[in-house]
Amino acid sequence: MRNRVTTLFNIEYPIIQAGMIWCSGWELASAVSNAGGLGIIGSGSMYPHILEEHILKCQQATDKPFAVNLPMLYPDIDKHIETIIRLKVPIVFTSAGNPKTWTAHLKAHGITVVHVVSSLKFALKSEEAGVDAVVVEGFEAGGHNGRDETTTLCLIPMVTEKVKIPVIAAGGIGTGRGMLAAMNLGADGVQIGSRFVASIESSAHQNFKNVVVDAKEGDTDLTLKNVTPVRLVKNEFYNQLKEAYERNADVEELKSILGRGRAKKGMFEGDLVEGELEIGQIAGLIHEILPAKEIVNEIIAEYRTALAEQTNDKFQF
C-alpha cells in the first residue's frame, strides 16, 4: 500500500497508532511499527528521563520508523524536544498547542512533523506553520477532544477539500471498514487509539482493558467542555461530574473534582471507580484483547475485503 502517508513515514500500511497518555509506551509503539504501521510513544505522562528510556528501548525493539507524541502544554516540553533531537527520533506528532511554536525547530533537525487538530481552522493554521501532515480528529475520539463536536465523517472532507498536505483521519476508527470509509472520504491514512488500548502490549491496566472490551454503545460521553473536553467511560467519577453540571457548578468546582492524577489512577493503576477512563465511542466494537500485530493484520485484511466489495453489485445503482 503506497500512498502519501506510507511514503512520508516509510511504513508499509497507512495505520498510525495514537500516542495515548498512560497507554502507549515503547512496547506498543515498537509492536505496531514492527507490524507495518507507525507506532507512537505517548510522552504526555512521562518525565524527561522516562521518555529517554522509552525511546532507547523502542530503538532496540524495532528497526522501523516510530514517532513520539508531544502535547505542547507539557511543562518540560523543551527537555522532551532536546531528547527527541539528541536520540534522532524521525517523526514527531504535536498536539494541544500552537504548531508554529516548535515545527520549524524540529524540521531544521530533519524531523517530520505532524499536528493533531479537531477543526478545519486549525488544520489550515497547521499547514501554514509548515507541518508535513495533519491528524484530523472527530468528536467520536477518546481522550481530549474538540469543543465543536464535529464528527469524523464531516471533518475529513472539510479538511481534505482545503489543505494540500496529507490528512490522517482519527476518531471512531478501529476496523478495516472504518479505515476504508475514512480513505474514501479523502484521508491518506488513519490514526487509531482505542483499538490499541485493548492490546497485549498496551501499558494500560488490565482492569481498564477489560472495561474497554465490555463497553457498549452509549457507555462514553464527552464532558468537561468548559474546562478541557474529554471523552470518558461513565463510571462513578463521571457521575460526580454529571451531578456537578446538573447543579450548575462553576469551573473552579469542576477543576476541584477533576483534581490531579485522575487519568493515571484510572487507565494506568486500574481504579475503575475514581479514575478517569478515557476511551472513544469505537469501544463498542472492540470485543477482545489481542497482540498489536494481530490488530494491524485484522484491520488490513478487513480493509482489503471491503475494498474488493466495492466492485460488487452491492455498490451498483
C-alpha contacts under 8 A as a table, 3 or more apart, distances in Angstrom:
res1	aa1	res2	aa2	distance
1	M	6	T	7.37
1	M	12	E	6.41
1	M	13	Y	5.96
1	M	14	P	7.62
2	R	5	V	7.87
2	R	6	T	5.70
2	R	7	T	6.51
2	R	12	E	7.43
2	R	13	Y	7.76
3	N	6	T	5.49
3	N	7	T	6.03
3	N	14	P	7.90
3	N	188	D	6.97
4	R	7	T	5.21
4	R	8	L	5.94
4	R	166	P	6.36
4	R	188	D	6.43
5	V	8	L	5.00
5	V	9	F	6.21
5	V	14	P	5.88
5	V	166	P	6.57
5	V	168	I	7.94
5	V	188	D	5.91
5	V	189	G	6.20
6	T	9	F	5.41
6	T	10	N	5.36
6	T	11	I	4.88
6	T	12	E	6.09
6	T	13	Y	6.15
6	T	14	P	5.42
7	T	10	N	4.94
7	T	11	I	6.89
9	F	38	L	7.62
9	F	65	P	7.03
9	F	91	I	7.70
10	N	65	P	7.10
11	I	14	P	7.24
11	I	33	S	7.86
11	I	36	G	5.94
11	I	37	G	5.99
11	I	38	L	6.68
11	I	64	K	7.71
11	I	65	P	7.20
12	E	36	G	4.82
12	E	37	G	6.28
13	Y	36	G	5.64
13	Y	37	G	5.24
14	P	37	G	6.40
14	P	38	L	7.85
14	P	188	D	7.19
14	P	189	G	4.62
14	P	190	V	6.39
15	I	37	G	4.92
15	I	38	L	6.34
15	I	189	G	6.08
15	I	190	V	5.30
15	I	191	Q	6.00
15	I	192	I	7.22
15	I	296	V	7.81
16	I	37	G	5.76
16	I	38	L	4.70
16	I	39	G	6.26
16	I	40	I	7.61
16	I	189	G	7.61
16	I	190	V	6.08
16	I	191	Q	4.47
16	I	192	I	6.16
17	Q	29	A	7.41
17	Q	32	V	7.02
17	Q	37	G	7.45
17	Q	38	L	6.16
17	Q	39	G	5.21
17	Q	40	I	5.95
17	Q	191	Q	5.58
17	Q	192	I	5.08
17	Q	193	G	5.87
17	Q	196	F	7.05
18	A	24	S	7.80
18	A	39	G	7.61
18	A	40	I	6.21
18	A	42	G	7.79
18	A	69	N	7.98
18	A	191	Q	5.80
18	A	192	I	5.54
18	A	193	G	4.68
19	G	23	C	7.96
19	G	24	S	5.85
19	G	40	I	5.06
19	G	41	I	5.48
19	G	42	G	4.04
19	G	43	S	7.53
19	G	68	V	7.11
19	G	69	N	5.21
19	G	193	G	7.47
20	M	23	C	5.43
20	M	24	S	5.38
20	M	41	I	7.79
20	M	42	G	5.17
20	M	193	G	6.84
21	I	24	S	6.57
21	I	42	G	5.49
21	I	43	S	7.07
21	I	44	G	5.73
21	I	45	S	5.66
22	W	25	G	7.58
22	W	42	G	7.42
22	W	45	S	6.20
22	W	203	S	6.46
22	W	204	A	6.20
22	W	263	A	7.75
22	W	264	K	6.50
22	W	267	M	6.50
22	W	268	F	5.71
23	C	42	G	7.57
23	C	197	V	6.20
23	C	202	S	5.33
23	C	203	S	4.52
23	C	204	A	4.59
23	C	267	M	7.36
23	C	268	F	7.26
24	S	27	E	7.62
24	S	28	L	5.72
24	S	29	A	6.55
24	S	40	I	6.95
24	S	41	I	5.48
24	S	42	G	5.36
24	S	197	V	7.82
24	S	202	S	5.81
24	S	203	S	6.02
24	S	204	A	7.86
25	G	28	L	5.80
25	G	29	A	6.29
25	G	40	I	7.82
25	G	41	I	5.11
25	G	42	G	6.35
25	G	54	H	6.51
25	G	202	S	7.22
25	G	203	S	6.35
26	W	29	A	5.03
26	W	30	S	5.83
26	W	40	I	7.96
26	W	41	I	5.96
26	W	54	H	5.12
26	W	55	I	6.74
26	W	57	K	6.36
26	W	58	C	4.91
27	E	30	S	5.46
27	E	31	A	6.14
27	E	58	C	6.98
27	E	61	A	7.94
27	E	201	E	5.60
27	E	202	S	7.18
27	E	203	S	7.92
28	L	31	A	5.09
28	L	32	V	6.19
28	L	39	G	6.93
28	L	40	I	7.91
28	L	41	I	7.93
28	L	201	E	4.80
28	L	202	S	5.38
28	L	203	S	7.59
28	L	292	A	7.07
29	A	32	V	5.39
29	A	33	S	6.23
29	A	38	L	7.43
29	A	39	G	3.79
29	A	40	I	4.91
29	A	41	I	5.77
29	A	58	C	7.13
29	A	66	F	6.81
30	S	33	S	5.09
30	S	34	N	5.96
30	S	39	G	5.98
30	S	58	C	5.54
30	S	59	Q	7.95
30	S	61	A	5.99
30	S	62	T	5.56
30	S	66	F	7.20
31	A	34	N	5.11
31	A	35	A	6.20
31	A	39	G	7.20
31	A	62	T	7.85
31	A	201	E	7.38
31	A	292	A	6.05
31	A	293	K	6.57
32	V	35	A	5.01
32	V	36	G	6.59
32	V	37	G	5.46
32	V	38	L	6.10
32	V	39	G	4.90
32	V	292	A	5.86
32	V	293	K	6.35
32	V	296	V	7.38
33	S	36	G	5.29
33	S	37	G	4.88
33	S	38	L	4.79
33	S	39	G	4.86
33	S	62	T	7.14
33	S	64	K	5.89
33	S	65	P	6.60
33	S	66	F	6.28
34	N	37	G	7.25
34	N	62	T	6.21
34	N	63	D	7.92
34	N	64	K	6.42
34	N	293	K	7.74
35	A	292	A	7.54
35	A	293	K	5.07
35	A	296	V	6.63
35	A	297	N	7.77
36	G	296	V	7.83
37	G	296	V	7.45
38	L	65	P	6.71
38	L	66	F	5.56
38	L	67	A	7.21
39	G	65	P	7.82
39	G	66	F	5.08
39	G	67	A	6.32
40	I	66	F	5.81
40	I	67	A	4.61
40	I	68	V	5.20
40	I	69	N	6.33
41	I	54	H	7.53
41	I	55	I	7.74
41	I	66	F	7.90
41	I	67	A	6.32
41	I	68	V	4.72
41	I	69	N	6.05
42	G	45	S	7.23
42	G	46	M	8.00
42	G	68	V	6.12
42	G	69	N	5.02
42	G	70	L	7.16
43	S	46	M	5.16
43	S	51	L	6.25
43	S	68	V	6.63
43	S	69	N	5.87
43	S	70	L	5.92
43	S	71	P	7.54
44	G	69	N	7.48
44	G	70	L	6.46
44	G	71	P	5.86
44	G	74	Y	6.53
46	M	49	H	7.89
46	M	50	I	5.61
46	M	51	L	5.72
47	Y	50	I	5.24
47	Y	51	L	6.36
47	Y	76	D	7.81
48	P	51	L	5.20
48	P	52	E	6.37
48	P	76	D	7.30
48	P	79	K	6.31
48	P	80	H	5.76
48	P	83	T	7.57
49	H	52	E	5.09
49	H	53	E	6.31
50	I	53	E	5.05
50	I	54	H	6.30
51	L	54	H	5.10
51	L	55	I	6.17
51	L	80	H	7.36
51	L	83	T	7.93
52	E	55	I	5.18
52	E	56	L	6.20
52	E	83	T	6.41
53	E	56	L	5.29
53	E	57	K	6.19
54	H	57	K	5.16
54	H	58	C	6.00
55	I	58	C	5.06
55	I	59	Q	6.15
55	I	87	L	7.62
55	I	89	V	7.83
56	L	59	Q	5.13
56	L	60	Q	6.37
56	L	87	L	7.84
57	K	60	Q	5.05
57	K	61	A	6.17
58	C	61	A	4.98
58	C	62	T	6.16
59	Q	62	T	5.55
59	Q	63	D	6.55
60	Q	63	D	7.47
62	T	65	P	7.91
65	P	90	P	6.88
65	P	91	I	7.81
66	F	89	V	7.41
66	F	90	P	7.07
66	F	91	I	6.68
67	A	89	V	6.58
67	A	90	P	6.60
67	A	91	I	4.61
67	A	92	V	5.31
67	A	93	F	6.98
68	V	84	I	7.93
68	V	89	V	7.49
68	V	91	I	6.70
68	V	92	V	5.03
68	V	93	F	6.18
69	N	92	V	5.89
69	N	93	F	4.59
69	N	94	T	5.82
69	N	95	S	7.48
70	L	74	Y	7.80
70	L	77	I	7.58
70	L	92	V	6.92
70	L	93	F	5.99
70	L	94	T	4.73
70	L	95	S	6.26
71	P	74	Y	5.73
71	P	77	I	7.92
71	P	94	T	5.76
71	P	95	S	4.74
71	P	96	A	5.39
71	P	97	G	7.25
72	M	77	I	6.54
72	M	94	T	6.55
72	M	95	S	5.91
72	M	96	A	5.48
72	M	97	G	5.11
72	M	98	N	7.59
73	L	77	I	7.54
73	L	96	A	6.25
73	L	97	G	6.40
74	Y	77	I	5.39
76	D	79	K	5.41
76	D	80	H	6.43
77	I	80	H	4.96
77	I	81	I	6.13
78	D	81	I	5.09
78	D	82	E	6.24
79	K	82	E	5.03
79	K	83	T	6.28
80	H	83	T	5.10
80	H	84	I	6.16
81	I	84	I	5.00
81	I	85	I	6.13
81	I	106	L	7.97
82	E	85	I	5.29
82	E	86	R	6.02
83	T	86	R	5.11
83	T	87	L	5.99
84	I	87	L	5.38
84	I	88	K	5.99
84	I	89	V	5.34
85	I	88	K	5.03
85	I	89	V	6.43
85	I	106	L	7.65
85	I	109	H	6.93
89	V	92	V	7.55
89	V	111	I	7.25
90	P	110	G	7.39
90	P	111	I	5.11
90	P	112	T	6.31
91	I	111	I	5.42
91	I	112	T	4.68
91	I	113	V	6.03
91	I	114	V	7.84
92	V	111	I	6.92
92	V	112	T	6.27
92	V	113	V	5.10
92	V	114	V	6.31
93	F	113	V	5.93
93	F	114	V	4.65
93	F	115	H	5.53
93	F	116	V	7.07
94	T	97	G	7.81
94	T	99	P	7.13
94	T	113	V	7.28
94	T	114	V	6.19
94	T	115	H	4.78
94	T	116	V	6.34
95	S	99	P	7.79
95	S	115	H	5.75
95	S	116	V	5.05
95	S	117	V	7.29
96	A	116	V	7.66
98	N	101	T	5.86
99	P	102	W	6.35
99	P	103	T	5.95
99	P	115	H	6.66
99	P	125	K	7.88
99	P	126	S	5.88
99	P	129	A	6.22
99	P	131	V	7.64
100	K	103	T	5.68
100	K	104	A	7.24
100	K	126	S	7.50
100	K	129	A	5.06
100	K	130	G	7.87
101	T	104	A	7.77
102	W	105	H	5.30
102	W	106	L	6.15
103	T	106	L	5.27
103	T	107	K	6.06
103	T	113	V	6.49
103	T	129	A	7.01
103	T	130	G	6.84
103	T	131	V	6.45
104	A	107	K	5.13
104	A	108	A	6.00
104	A	129	A	7.92
104	A	130	G	7.25
105	H	108	A	5.18
105	H	109	H	6.85
106	L	109	H	5.37
106	L	110	G	6.84
106	L	111	I	5.45
106	L	112	T	7.60
106	L	113	V	7.23
107	K	110	G	4.96
107	K	111	I	4.82
107	K	112	T	6.23
107	K	113	V	6.90
108	A	111	I	7.29
112	T	131	V	7.75
112	T	132	D	6.36
113	V	131	V	5.28
113	V	132	D	5.51
113	V	133	A	7.06
114	V	131	V	5.62
114	V	132	D	5.73
114	V	133	A	4.88
114	V	134	V	5.31
114	V	135	V	7.06
115	H	126	S	6.63
115	H	131	V	6.74
115	H	133	A	6.81
115	H	134	V	4.98
115	H	135	V	6.14
116	V	134	V	5.79
116	V	135	V	4.54
116	V	136	V	6.13
116	V	137	E	7.07
117	V	120	L	7.92
117	V	122	F	5.92
117	V	123	A	6.02
117	V	134	V	7.01
117	V	135	V	6.04
117	V	136	V	5.13
117	V	137	E	6.09
118	S	122	F	7.21
118	S	123	A	7.82
118	S	136	V	5.49
118	S	137	E	4.92
118	S	138	G	6.13
118	S	139	F	7.97
118	S	145	N	7.13
118	S	146	G	5.29
118	S	150	T	7.64
118	S	155	L	7.89
119	S	122	F	5.55
119	S	123	A	6.30
119	S	136	V	7.06
119	S	137	E	7.90
119	S	146	G	7.62
119	S	148	D	7.99
119	S	150	T	7.53
119	S	155	L	6.93
119	S	159	V	7.84
120	L	123	A	4.91
120	L	124	L	6.19
120	L	155	L	7.27
120	L	158	M	6.56
120	L	159	V	5.31
121	K	124	L	5.41
121	K	125	K	6.45
122	F	125	K	4.82
122	F	126	S	5.98
123	A	126	S	5.07
123	A	127	E	6.28
123	A	134	V	6.56
123	A	136	V	7.47
123	A	159	V	6.89
123	A	163	V	7.56
124	L	127	E	5.13
124	L	128	E	6.20
124	L	162	K	7.68
124	L	163	V	6.60
125	K	128	E	5.00
125	K	129	A	6.16
126	S	129	A	4.95
126	S	130	G	6.59
126	S	131	V	5.98
126	S	134	V	7.26
127	E	130	G	5.27
127	E	131	V	5.60
127	E	132	D	7.57
127	E	133	A	7.55
127	E	134	V	7.78
127	E	163	V	7.16
127	E	165	I	7.05
128	E	131	V	7.66
131	V	134	V	7.31
132	D	165	I	6.42
132	D	166	P	7.30
133	A	165	I	5.37
133	A	166	P	4.83
133	A	167	V	5.93
133	A	168	I	7.45
134	V	165	I	7.43
134	V	166	P	6.60
134	V	167	V	5.25
134	V	168	I	6.09
135	V	167	V	5.99
135	V	168	I	4.54
135	V	169	A	5.77
135	V	170	A	6.62
135	V	191	Q	7.37
136	V	152	T	7.72
136	V	155	L	7.04
136	V	156	I	6.80
136	V	159	V	7.80
136	V	167	V	6.95
136	V	168	I	6.16
136	V	169	A	5.19
136	V	170	A	5.90
137	E	141	A	6.67
137	E	145	N	7.61
137	E	146	G	7.99
137	E	152	T	6.49
137	E	155	L	7.79
137	E	169	A	6.26
137	E	170	A	4.50
137	E	171	G	5.25
138	G	141	A	5.98
138	G	145	N	7.76
138	G	146	G	7.62
138	G	149	E	7.21
138	G	150	T	5.77
138	G	151	T	4.57
138	G	152	T	4.02
138	G	153	L	7.73
138	G	155	L	6.51
138	G	170	A	6.29
138	G	171	G	4.83
138	G	172	G	7.54
139	F	145	N	6.61
139	F	146	G	6.70
139	F	148	D	7.88
139	F	149	E	4.78
139	F	150	T	5.43
139	F	151	T	4.81
139	F	152	T	6.60
139	F	171	G	6.56
140	E	151	T	6.45
140	E	152	T	7.09
140	E	171	G	4.90
140	E	172	G	5.05
140	E	280	G	5.89
140	E	281	Q	5.45
140	E	282	I	7.50
141	A	145	N	6.81
141	A	170	A	6.95
141	A	171	G	3.87
141	A	172	G	5.71
141	A	231	R	7.19
141	A	279	I	7.23
141	A	280	G	4.54
141	A	281	Q	6.57
141	A	282	I	7.92
142	G	145	N	7.22
142	G	171	G	7.30
142	G	193	G	7.72
142	G	194	S	6.94
142	G	230	V	7.06
142	G	231	R	5.04
142	G	232	L	7.03
142	G	278	E	5.58
142	G	279	I	4.03
142	G	280	G	3.52
142	G	281	Q	6.98
143	G	230	V	4.98
143	G	231	R	5.15
143	G	232	L	6.97
143	G	278	E	4.73
143	G	279	I	5.93
143	G	280	G	7.16
144	H	228	T	7.07
144	H	229	P	5.52
144	H	230	V	4.18
144	H	231	R	6.53
145	N	222	L	7.96
145	N	229	P	5.47
145	N	230	V	5.59
145	N	231	R	7.09
146	G	149	E	6.27
146	G	150	T	7.81
146	G	229	P	6.61
147	R	225	K	6.17
147	R	229	P	6.44
150	T	154	C	6.61
150	T	155	L	6.26
151	T	154	C	5.43
151	T	155	L	6.02
151	T	171	G	7.97
152	T	155	L	4.94
152	T	156	I	5.98
152	T	169	A	7.28
152	T	170	A	6.98
152	T	171	G	6.06
152	T	172	G	7.29
153	L	156	I	6.13
153	L	157	P	7.57
153	L	182	A	7.51
153	L	185	L	7.75
154	C	157	P	6.20
154	C	158	M	6.45
155	L	158	M	5.13
155	L	159	V	6.18
156	I	159	V	5.41
156	I	160	T	6.08
156	I	167	V	7.88
156	I	169	A	6.54
156	I	182	A	7.26
156	I	185	L	6.35
156	I	186	G	6.71
156	I	187	A	6.50
157	P	160	T	5.03
157	P	161	E	5.82
157	P	185	L	5.75
157	P	186	G	6.22
158	M	161	E	5.54
158	M	162	K	6.97
159	V	162	K	5.42
159	V	163	V	6.13
159	V	167	V	7.77
160	T	163	V	5.57
160	T	164	K	7.39
160	T	167	V	6.72
160	T	186	G	6.04
160	T	187	A	7.06
166	P	187	A	7.48
166	P	188	D	5.98
167	V	186	G	7.83
167	V	187	A	5.18
167	V	188	D	5.48
167	V	189	G	6.89
168	I	187	A	5.58
168	I	188	D	5.72
168	I	189	G	4.70
168	I	190	V	5.00
168	I	191	Q	6.36
169	A	182	A	6.42
169	A	187	A	5.89
169	A	188	D	7.80
169	A	189	G	6.29
169	A	190	V	4.65
169	A	191	Q	5.98
170	A	173	I	6.35
170	A	190	V	5.86
170	A	191	Q	4.93
170	A	192	I	6.31
171	G	191	Q	7.87
171	G	192	I	7.46
171	G	280	G	7.15
172	G	178	G	7.79
172	G	280	G	6.56
172	G	281	Q	6.04
172	G	282	I	4.95
173	I	178	G	5.22
173	I	179	M	6.34
173	I	190	V	7.48
173	I	191	Q	7.68
173	I	192	I	6.14
173	I	282	I	6.60
174	G	178	G	6.47
174	G	179	M	7.40
174	G	192	I	6.08
174	G	193	G	7.86
174	G	194	S	7.26
174	G	195	R	5.52
174	G	282	I	6.50
174	G	285	L	7.84
174	G	286	I	7.97
174	G	299	I	7.58
175	T	178	G	5.11
175	T	179	M	6.23
175	T	298	E	7.83
175	T	299	I	5.22
175	T	302	E	7.21
175	T	303	Y	7.69
176	G	179	M	4.93
176	G	180	L	6.21
176	G	298	E	7.33
176	G	299	I	4.17
176	G	300	I	5.86
176	G	301	A	7.04
176	G	302	E	4.56
176	G	303	Y	3.94
176	G	304	R	7.64
176	G	306	A	7.50
177	R	180	L	5.04
177	R	181	A	6.13
177	R	299	I	7.90
177	R	302	E	6.34
177	R	303	Y	5.44
177	R	306	A	6.07
178	G	181	A	5.06
178	G	182	A	6.24
179	M	182	A	5.20
179	M	183	M	6.29
179	M	189	G	7.63
179	M	190	V	6.33
179	M	299	I	7.85
179	M	303	Y	6.69
180	L	183	M	5.09
180	L	184	N	6.00
180	L	303	Y	5.88
180	L	306	A	7.31
180	L	307	L	7.03
181	A	184	N	5.06
181	A	185	L	6.35
182	A	185	L	5.18
182	A	186	G	6.71
182	A	187	A	5.65
182	A	189	G	7.79
182	A	190	V	7.32
183	M	186	G	5.03
183	M	187	A	4.41
183	M	188	D	5.99
183	M	189	G	6.60
183	M	190	V	7.98
184	N	187	A	7.09
187	A	190	V	7.31
192	I	195	R	6.51
192	I	196	F	7.00
193	G	196	F	5.48
193	G	197	V	6.49
194	S	197	V	5.06
194	S	198	A	6.99
194	S	279	I	5.84
194	S	280	G	5.93
194	S	282	I	7.01
194	S	283	A	6.57
195	R	198	A	5.63
195	R	199	S	7.27
195	R	282	I	7.76
195	R	283	A	7.29
195	R	286	I	6.58
195	R	295	I	7.84
196	F	199	S	5.13
196	F	202	S	6.74
196	F	292	A	6.73
196	F	295	I	7.65
197	V	202	S	5.56
197	V	203	S	7.94
197	V	204	A	6.57
197	V	209	K	6.64
198	A	202	S	6.85
198	A	209	K	5.16
198	A	210	N	7.87
198	A	212	V	6.81
198	A	213	V	7.14
198	A	286	I	7.77
198	A	288	E	7.13
198	A	289	I	4.88
198	A	290	L	6.88
199	S	202	S	5.33
199	S	209	K	7.93
199	S	289	I	5.06
199	S	290	L	4.85
199	S	291	P	5.26
199	S	292	A	5.64
199	S	295	I	7.83
200	I	289	I	6.38
200	I	290	L	5.66
200	I	291	P	4.85
200	I	292	A	6.82
201	E	291	P	6.57
201	E	292	A	6.73
203	S	268	F	7.04
204	A	208	F	6.48
204	A	209	K	6.64
204	A	267	M	5.46
204	A	268	F	5.04
204	A	269	E	7.98
205	H	208	F	5.33
205	H	209	K	6.43
205	H	267	M	5.85
205	H	268	F	4.91
205	H	269	E	5.86
205	H	270	G	5.18
206	Q	209	K	4.96
206	Q	210	N	6.15
206	Q	270	G	6.99
207	N	210	N	5.18
207	N	211	V	6.40
207	N	270	G	5.17
207	N	271	D	7.74
207	N	272	L	7.28
208	F	211	V	5.03
208	F	212	V	6.35
208	F	266	G	7.12
208	F	267	M	5.66
208	F	268	F	7.87
208	F	270	G	5.78
208	F	272	L	7.14
208	F	277	L	7.28
209	K	212	V	5.12
209	K	213	V	6.52
209	K	289	I	7.39
210	N	213	V	5.34
210	N	214	D	6.16
211	V	214	D	5.08
211	V	215	A	6.00
212	V	215	A	5.22
212	V	279	I	7.42
212	V	283	A	5.68
212	V	284	G	7.90
212	V	286	I	7.07
213	V	283	A	6.63
213	V	284	G	7.46
213	V	286	I	5.24
213	V	287	H	4.71
213	V	288	E	5.78
213	V	289	I	7.34
214	D	284	G	7.72
214	D	287	H	6.99
215	A	219	D	6.07
215	A	283	A	5.84
215	A	284	G	5.29
215	A	286	I	7.93
216	K	219	D	5.63
216	K	283	A	7.06
216	K	284	G	4.42
216	K	285	L	7.86
217	E	220	T	7.79
217	E	281	Q	7.19
217	E	283	A	7.98
217	E	284	G	5.27
218	G	221	D	7.37
218	G	281	Q	7.67
219	D	233	V	5.77
219	D	234	K	5.83
219	D	281	Q	7.92
220	T	231	R	6.42
220	T	232	L	5.22
220	T	233	V	4.34
220	T	234	K	5.62
220	T	279	I	7.38
220	T	280	G	7.16
220	T	281	Q	6.40
221	D	231	R	5.25
221	D	232	L	5.54
221	D	233	V	6.68
221	D	234	K	6.96
222	L	225	K	7.44
222	L	229	P	6.56
222	L	230	V	5.42
222	L	231	R	4.04
222	L	232	L	6.42
223	T	229	P	5.73
223	T	230	V	5.63
223	T	231	R	6.19
223	T	232	L	7.41
224	L	227	V	5.19
224	L	228	T	5.58
224	L	229	P	4.90
224	L	230	V	6.37
224	L	241	L	7.95
224	L	254	L	7.80
225	K	228	T	5.61
225	K	229	P	4.18
225	K	230	V	7.30
226	N	229	P	7.04
226	N	251	V	7.16
227	V	251	V	6.68
227	V	254	L	7.69
227	V	255	K	7.29
230	V	278	E	7.21
231	R	278	E	5.79
231	R	279	I	6.36
231	R	280	G	6.62
232	L	238	Y	7.23
232	L	276	E	6.80
232	L	277	L	5.33
232	L	278	E	4.54
232	L	279	I	5.91
232	L	280	G	7.70
233	V	238	Y	7.31
233	V	276	E	7.84
233	V	277	L	5.45
233	V	278	E	6.40
233	V	279	I	6.65
234	K	237	F	7.71
234	K	238	Y	5.27
234	K	239	N	6.83
235	N	238	Y	5.18
235	N	239	N	6.22
235	N	272	L	7.01
235	N	273	V	6.02
235	N	274	E	7.77
236	E	239	N	4.89
236	E	240	Q	6.33
236	E	273	V	5.18
236	E	274	E	6.24
237	F	240	Q	5.14
237	F	241	L	6.59
237	F	273	V	6.28
237	F	274	E	4.98
237	F	275	G	6.49
237	F	276	E	6.91
238	Y	241	L	5.11
238	Y	242	K	6.21
238	Y	276	E	7.76
239	N	242	K	4.91
239	N	243	E	6.09
240	Q	243	E	5.23
240	Q	244	A	6.24
240	Q	257	I	7.68
241	L	244	A	5.05
241	L	245	Y	6.25
241	L	254	L	7.06
241	L	257	I	7.24
242	K	245	Y	5.13
242	K	246	E	6.22
243	E	246	E	5.06
243	E	247	R	6.59
244	A	247	R	5.43
244	A	248	N	6.32
244	A	249	A	5.20
244	A	254	L	7.21
245	Y	248	N	4.87
245	Y	249	A	5.60
246	E	249	A	7.65
249	A	253	E	6.09
249	A	254	L	6.68
250	D	253	E	5.51
250	D	254	L	6.43
251	V	254	L	5.03
251	V	255	K	6.12
252	E	255	K	5.09
252	E	256	S	6.16
253	E	256	S	4.87
253	E	257	I	6.24
254	L	257	I	5.12
254	L	258	L	6.18
255	K	258	L	4.97
255	K	259	G	6.03
256	S	259	G	5.09
258	L	262	R	6.90
259	G	262	R	6.93
261	G	264	K	5.30
261	G	265	K	6.08
262	R	265	K	5.04
262	R	266	G	6.21
262	R	274	E	7.35
262	R	275	G	5.00
262	R	276	E	5.00
263	A	266	G	5.24
263	A	267	M	5.81
263	A	268	F	7.44
263	A	275	G	6.07
263	A	276	E	4.56
263	A	277	L	6.54
263	A	278	E	7.49
264	K	267	M	5.55
264	K	268	F	4.95
264	K	269	E	6.21
264	K	275	G	7.41
264	K	276	E	7.62
265	K	268	F	6.00
265	K	269	E	4.88
265	K	270	G	6.33
265	K	271	D	5.64
265	K	274	E	7.51
265	K	275	G	4.92
265	K	276	E	6.99
266	G	269	E	5.74
266	G	270	G	4.91
266	G	271	D	4.63
266	G	272	L	5.77
266	G	273	V	7.87
266	G	274	E	6.99
266	G	275	G	3.56
266	G	276	E	4.93
266	G	277	L	5.46
267	M	270	G	5.60
267	M	271	D	7.51
267	M	275	G	7.17
267	M	276	E	6.94
267	M	277	L	5.79
267	M	278	E	7.49
270	G	275	G	7.49
271	D	274	E	6.03
271	D	275	G	5.16
272	L	275	G	5.59
272	L	276	E	7.93
272	L	277	L	7.47
279	I	283	A	6.91
280	G	283	A	5.88
281	Q	284	G	6.38
282	I	285	L	5.51
282	I	286	I	6.96
283	A	286	I	5.07
284	G	287	H	7.77
290	L	294	E	6.36
290	L	295	I	6.46
291	P	294	E	5.41
291	P	295	I	6.50
292	A	295	I	5.02
292	A	296	V	6.29
293	K	296	V	5.21
293	K	297	N	6.14
294	E	297	N	4.98
294	E	298	E	5.95
295	I	298	E	5.15
295	I	299	I	6.22
296	V	299	I	5.22
296	V	300	I	6.23
297	N	300	I	5.21
297	N	301	A	6.03
298	E	301	A	5.15
298	E	302	E	6.09
299	I	302	E	5.25
299	I	303	Y	5.98
300	I	303	Y	4.94
300	I	304	R	6.16
301	A	304	R	5.25
301	A	305	T	6.28
302	E	305	T	5.05
302	E	306	A	6.07
303	Y	306	A	5.19
303	Y	307	L	6.02
304	R	307	L	4.98
304	R	308	A	6.19
305	T	308	A	5.21
305	T	309	E	6.36
306	A	309	E	5.05
306	A	310	Q	6.67
307	L	310	Q	5.42
307	L	311	T	7.79
308	A	311	T	5.96
308	A	312	N	7.46
309	E	312	N	5.12
309	E	314	K	7.42
309	E	315	F	7.72
310	Q	314	K	7.40
310	Q	315	F	5.77
311	T	315	F	6.85
311	T	316	Q	7.97
312	N	315	F	6.06
312	N	316	Q	7.14
313	D	316	Q	4.95
